[in-house]
Amino acid sequence: MSEERIQRFRKLLEKNPSNPLIYYSLANEYFKLQLYEKTIETINAYLELKNDEGAAYRMLGHCYTELGMEDRAKDSYEKGIRAALQHGHPDMAEEFRDCIESIDL
């Protein structure tokens, strides 16, 4: 099912390449399939278009952690903390702090 959804989102992007929601949705499908490099590439394209409230940084942090790129994971979570606090999501910010701590263990 995800492969079909990926194809649909890619076609939608061809028609509307400036729609951040399509990038986010496509990244989410890549993430479900554990295609972490593609997820990172797509979520970064999304972040160029949208001021995210934090969830995109969760996805980035997880991808970088899975790829063994701990410094980039921490950087993503730190950006996520700032975004979450800016948008009034203190619980999300705390979750990201926990993620950073677990990387440091």
Number of C-alpha atoms within 10 A of each C-alpha: 6 14 11 10 14 17 12 13 20 16 13 15 17 9 10 11 13 15 14 21 14 20 25 22 17 26 29 20 21 22 21 12 12 13 14 21 16 16 24 22 13 20 25 18 17 23 15 11 14 14 12 16 18 24 15 23 27 20 22 27 28 21 24 20 18 13 13 11 13 18 15 16 25 24 16 23 28 21 18 27 25 15 22 22 16 13 13 11 15 15 12 19 22 14 15 24 16 13 19 20 11 9 12 10 5
